[in-house]
Amino acid sequence: MKLLTLNCHSWQEEDQLNKIKILANTIKERDYDIIALQEVSQLVKGNNIGLKVNEGNFVSVLLDELQKIGVTNYVYHWDCSHIGYDKYEEGLAVLSKHKIVNKTSFYISHSNDIEYWKTRKIVGISINNGNEEISFYSCHLGWWNDEEEPYSNQVDTLIKEVETKGRYFLMGDFNNDANKREEGYDYILNKGLFDLYHLAPIKDDGYTVDGNIAGWEQNVQAIRIDCIFSNFPVETVSSQVIFNGKNKPIISDHYGVEVEIKL
């Protein structure tokens, strides 16, 4: 099974449509089973085309591009987290080439005010793997030192929601440097989760952000803040950074993470 997570930075990128084409062609080439996307935006005033999705939604445009190149086997779940830049409904999505048997979305922040940019929501799906249901969640968390929306509360709320769901994967932008001790990354691992990067015998440096981006304006180094976690020690074949200029062109202010596992 192949997994991909990517913070899309959607509609904030120059040459956005061409970057969507790069993403679509990579999806066709790599044939991912599950794709978790963050910062999946649409215009607030867009025409609704069903299931909360407006015309021009990033994932809808991506699926149209996939269809143009003959890929029609992906289904998805999208939901809005908050308003960004005063004109976008910024959300998350999970795409699957397997039948979705359950969908969910839930808040993990104190706030559930869509107008507040720190409001955080999780989007998830479940699929059948033989006789077992496995869940995948697209996650975009806040920052460790945020007093208004404490990171520990977001993680606690997230784990409480998913811990009764059997085997699951948390995929996304966790906004905490994996190489910084005793902060958000360690807090997540202390919940009994496994980082697939460390389970993989084949891996690269893992860095998914290089320098300063929105939310990390003071950052001057390469950091690993985009991860895939599981609540069980899954057999992991490899973990590679993608869309970093070395492994496919850069298409966002974050690089993506692709992982191959055996279930």
C-alpha positions as CSV (number, residue, x, y, z in Angstrom):
1,M,0.0,0.0,0.0
2,K,1.3,3.5,-0.9
3,L,0.5,6.6,1.1
4,L,1.0,10.3,0.3
5,T,0.6,13.3,2.5
6,L,1.0,16.9,1.3
7,N,0.2,20.4,2.6
8,C,-1.0,21.9,-0.7
9,H,-0.8,25.6,0.1
10,S,-3.6,25.7,-2.4
11,W,-4.4,28.8,-4.5
12,Q,-1.4,30.6,-2.8
13,E,1.1,29.1,-5.2
14,E,2.4,30.8,-8.4
15,D,1.6,28.8,-11.5
16,Q,-1.0,26.8,-9.5
17,L,-2.7,25.0,-12.3
18,N,0.6,23.6,-13.7
19,K,1.5,22.5,-10.2
20,I,-1.8,20.6,-9.9
21,K,-0.9,18.9,-13.2
22,I,2.4,17.8,-11.7
23,L,0.6,16.4,-8.7
24,A,-2.0,14.6,-10.9
25,N,0.7,13.0,-13.1
26,T,2.6,11.9,-10.0
27,I,-0.5,10.3,-8.6
28,K,-1.0,8.5,-11.8
29,E,2.6,7.3,-11.9
30,R,2.9,6.3,-8.2
31,D,-0.7,4.9,-7.9
32,Y,-1.2,5.9,-4.3
33,D,-3.8,4.0,-2.3
34,I,-4.5,6.8,0.2
35,I,-3.7,10.6,-0.2
36,A,-4.0,13.0,2.7
37,L,-4.1,16.7,1.7
38,Q,-4.0,19.8,3.9
39,E,-4.8,23.5,3.1
40,V,-7.3,22.3,0.5
41,S,-9.1,25.6,-0.3
42,Q,-12.1,26.9,-2.2
43,L,-13.6,30.4,-2.6
44,V,-16.2,31.1,0.0
45,K,-18.4,32.6,-2.7
46,G,-18.0,29.8,-5.2
47,N,-20.9,27.9,-6.7
48,N,-21.7,24.8,-4.7
49,I,-21.4,21.5,-6.7
50,G,-22.4,19.2,-3.8
51,L,-21.2,17.8,-0.4
52,K,-20.0,21.3,0.8
53,V,-17.7,21.5,-2.2
54,N,-17.7,24.6,-4.3
55,E,-16.6,25.0,-7.9
56,G,-12.9,25.5,-7.9
57,N,-12.2,23.5,-4.8
58,F,-8.5,22.4,-5.1
59,V,-9.3,18.7,-4.8
60,S,-12.2,19.0,-7.3
61,V,-9.8,20.6,-9.8
62,L,-7.2,17.9,-9.0
63,L,-9.8,15.2,-9.8
64,D,-10.7,16.9,-13.0
65,E,-7.0,16.9,-14.0
66,L,-6.7,13.2,-13.1
67,Q,-9.7,12.4,-15.2
68,K,-8.1,14.1,-18.2
69,I,-5.2,11.7,-17.9
70,G,-7.4,8.6,-17.5
71,V,-7.4,8.3,-13.7
72,T,-11.0,7.9,-12.5
73,N,-10.8,5.5,-9.6
74,Y,-10.3,8.0,-6.7
75,V,-13.0,8.9,-4.2
76,Y,-12.6,11.6,-1.5
77,H,-13.9,13.3,1.6
78,W,-13.3,17.0,2.1
79,D,-14.4,19.4,4.8
80,C,-13.7,23.0,5.8
81,S,-11.7,23.9,8.8
82,H,-11.7,27.7,8.8
83,I,-11.7,30.8,6.6
84,G,-8.2,31.8,5.3
85,Y,-7.1,35.1,3.8
86,D,-10.7,36.4,4.2
87,K,-11.9,34.7,1.0
88,Y,-11.0,31.0,1.1
89,E,-12.7,28.1,3.0
90,E,-9.5,26.2,3.9
91,G,-10.0,22.5,4.6
92,L,-8.6,19.0,4.5
93,A,-9.2,16.0,2.3
94,V,-8.5,12.3,2.1
95,L,-8.5,10.6,-1.3
96,S,-8.8,6.8,-1.7
97,K,-8.7,4.4,-4.6
98,H,-10.5,2.0,-2.3
99,K,-14.2,2.1,-1.4
100,I,-14.8,4.4,1.5
101,V,-17.0,2.7,4.1
102,N,-17.0,5.6,6.7
103,K,-16.3,9.3,6.7
104,T,-15.8,11.7,9.6
105,S,-14.7,15.2,10.4
106,F,-14.3,16.7,13.9
107,Y,-12.8,19.7,15.7
108,I,-9.7,19.3,17.8
109,S,-9.3,23.0,18.8
110,H,-11.1,24.9,21.6
111,S,-12.7,27.0,18.9
112,N,-15.1,25.8,16.3
113,D,-15.6,29.2,14.8
114,I,-15.0,29.0,11.1
115,E,-14.0,32.7,11.0
116,Y,-11.1,32.1,13.4
117,W,-7.9,31.0,11.5
118,K,-6.7,28.9,14.4
119,T,-9.8,26.7,14.4
120,R,-8.6,23.1,13.5
121,K,-10.6,20.2,12.1
122,I,-9.6,16.7,11.3
123,V,-10.9,14.8,8.2
124,G,-10.9,11.0,8.1
125,I,-12.1,8.0,6.2
126,S,-12.2,4.2,6.7
127,I,-11.7,1.4,4.2
128,N,-11.9,-2.3,4.4
129,N,-8.7,-4.3,4.4
130,G,-10.0,-7.9,4.3
131,N,-12.2,-8.3,7.3
132,E,-10.7,-5.3,9.1
133,E,-11.6,-1.6,8.9
134,I,-8.6,0.7,8.8
135,S,-8.9,4.5,9.2
136,F,-6.8,7.3,7.7
137,Y,-6.9,10.9,8.9
138,S,-5.7,14.1,7.3
139,C,-4.3,16.4,10.1
140,H,-3.2,20.0,10.3
141,L,-2.4,21.0,13.9
142,G,-1.3,24.2,15.5
143,W,2.0,25.1,17.3
144,W,3.5,23.9,20.5
145,N,3.8,27.3,22.2
146,D,0.3,28.6,21.3
147,E,-1.4,29.6,24.6
148,E,-4.8,30.3,22.9
149,E,-5.0,26.9,21.2
150,P,-2.7,24.6,23.2
151,Y,-1.1,21.9,21.1
152,S,-1.4,19.3,23.9
153,N,-5.2,19.8,23.9
154,Q,-5.4,19.3,20.1
155,V,-3.4,16.1,20.3
156,D,-5.4,14.9,23.3
157,T,-8.7,15.6,21.6
158,L,-7.5,13.9,18.4
159,I,-6.4,10.7,20.1
160,K,-9.5,10.5,22.2
161,E,-11.6,10.7,19.0
162,V,-9.7,8.0,17.1
163,E,-8.4,5.6,19.8
164,T,-11.6,3.5,19.6
165,K,-11.4,3.1,15.8
166,G,-9.1,0.1,15.6
167,R,-6.0,0.5,13.5
168,Y,-5.4,3.9,12.1
169,F,-3.0,6.3,10.4
170,L,-2.5,10.0,11.2
171,M,-1.2,11.8,8.1
172,G,-0.3,15.5,7.6
173,D,1.2,18.7,8.8
174,F,1.8,18.5,12.6
175,N,3.6,21.8,12.8
176,N,6.3,20.6,15.2
177,D,9.9,19.9,14.3
178,A,10.5,16.1,14.7
179,N,14.1,16.9,15.7
180,K,13.2,19.1,18.6
181,R,12.8,17.2,21.9
182,E,10.2,17.5,24.6
183,E,7.7,19.5,22.4
184,G,4.9,18.5,20.1
185,Y,6.6,15.7,18.2
186,D,7.6,13.9,21.4
187,Y,4.1,14.6,22.9
188,I,2.6,12.7,19.9
189,L,4.9,9.7,20.3
190,N,4.2,9.5,24.0
191,K,0.6,8.7,23.0
192,G,1.9,5.3,21.8
193,L,2.1,6.2,18.1
194,F,4.7,5.0,15.6
195,D,6.4,7.4,13.1
196,L,6.6,5.5,9.9
197,Y,9.8,7.4,9.0
198,H,11.6,5.6,11.8
199,L,10.1,2.3,10.9
200,A,11.3,2.5,7.3
201,P,14.7,0.8,6.5
202,I,14.9,2.9,3.4
203,K,14.5,6.7,3.9
204,D,16.1,10.1,3.2
205,D,16.6,13.1,5.5
206,G,12.9,13.5,5.9
207,Y,12.9,17.3,5.8
208,T,9.6,18.8,4.5
209,V,10.1,22.5,5.0
210,D,13.3,24.4,4.1
211,G,13.5,27.9,5.6
212,N,10.7,30.3,6.5
213,I,7.0,29.8,5.5
214,A,3.7,31.1,6.9
215,G,3.6,30.1,10.6
216,W,7.4,29.5,10.6
217,E,8.6,33.0,9.8
218,Q,11.7,32.8,12.0
219,N,12.8,29.5,10.7
220,V,16.1,29.4,8.9
221,Q,16.7,25.6,8.6
222,A,15.3,22.4,7.2
223,I,12.8,20.8,9.4
224,R,10.5,17.7,9.4
225,I,7.0,18.7,10.3
226,D,5.0,16.6,7.9
227,C,4.6,13.0,9.1
228,I,2.7,9.8,8.9
229,F,2.0,8.1,12.2
230,S,0.2,4.8,13.0
231,N,-1.1,3.3,16.2
232,F,0.6,-0.1,15.5
233,P,4.1,-1.1,14.3
234,V,3.2,-1.5,10.6
235,E,5.8,-3.1,8.3
236,T,7.2,-0.1,6.4
237,V,9.1,-0.5,3.2
238,S,10.3,3.0,2.6
239,S,9.7,6.7,3.5
240,Q,10.7,9.4,1.0
241,V,10.2,13.1,0.7
242,I,8.6,14.1,-2.6
243,F,8.0,17.4,-4.4
244,N,11.3,18.8,-3.0
245,G,13.0,19.7,-6.3
246,K,15.0,16.4,-6.2
247,N,12.2,13.9,-6.2
248,K,9.7,15.7,-8.4
249,P,9.4,19.5,-8.8
250,I,8.4,21.7,-5.8
251,I,4.6,22.4,-5.9
252,S,4.0,23.9,-2.4
253,D,5.7,25.6,0.5
254,H,5.8,22.1,2.1
255,Y,7.3,19.0,0.5
256,G,5.2,15.9,0.5
257,V,5.9,12.5,2.2
258,E,5.3,9.2,0.4
259,V,5.5,5.9,2.3
260,E,5.1,2.3,1.2
261,I,3.8,-0.2,3.7
262,K,2.7,-3.8,3.9
263,L,-0.6,-4.7,5.5
